[in-house]
C-alpha cells in the first residue's frame, strides 16, 4: 500500500456541528501532517506529528483538534468552525520529518 | 525571510509544445527542492527532488534544474499533454528545522 487515504472526500457542516476528518497510511511512515489549502493558494501547514506525538502546531485555532491514535492514523476533529475555514484539507505522511511527504487527495470542507 | 517565488503565475500552451516554469527562493540554509504537480481538488504529487549538489534531474517528460548559487530552479515540460494541466508547486526545505516553504504555484493549462 503506497498511498495516503483521506475520508470523507467532501464535507458540508454547519457552524455548530462537530465532525472529524480521517487520514490513513500503511507505508510505515512515522511523520504525519495536516495542511489547509485555500483556492489558488499553496498548502499551509497546520500540525505535524512525529512518532505519534504532536511536534508542531502552527498556532492553529482550538476549534481544530488533531489526534494521532496510532502510527497509521491521523484525525482532525472540527468543532464550531467558521465559514472562512472552508478549504481543502490535506493530509501528508513521510518516513521521517526530513523525508519526502506524500499527500492524500484531500477533504474538501464547506462550512455554512 | 524565507520565501519561494514562482513565475509565471499562469500559463496556457498548446498540446505538444514545451514550457518552462521558474522558481526563485531565499530559503536558507537549503536542504532540498521539490517540484509537485497538483490537479484541481487533489493532493500534490511529487515530480522531482533535488539536493544542493544536483544540477538537473529528469522524470519522464519533466526535467528540473537547480542553481544553488543563484537560488533558482526551473521545471521544463516537454511535448505537453492535456493531462499536464495542473498547478505546479515549488517546495523548498530548510536544513535546520526541516520546514517546507511552498511557492504559490504556476497554473498550467494545455489546450488541444
Interface residues (C-beta under 8 A of the other chain):
Chain A: X4 X6 X40 X41 X42 X43 X45 X88 X90 X91 X92 X97 X98 X100 X101 X102 X103 X104 X105 X106 X108
Chain B: X31 X34 X36 X41 X42 X43 X44 X45 X46 X49 X89 X93 X98 X99 X100 X102 X103 X104 X105 X107
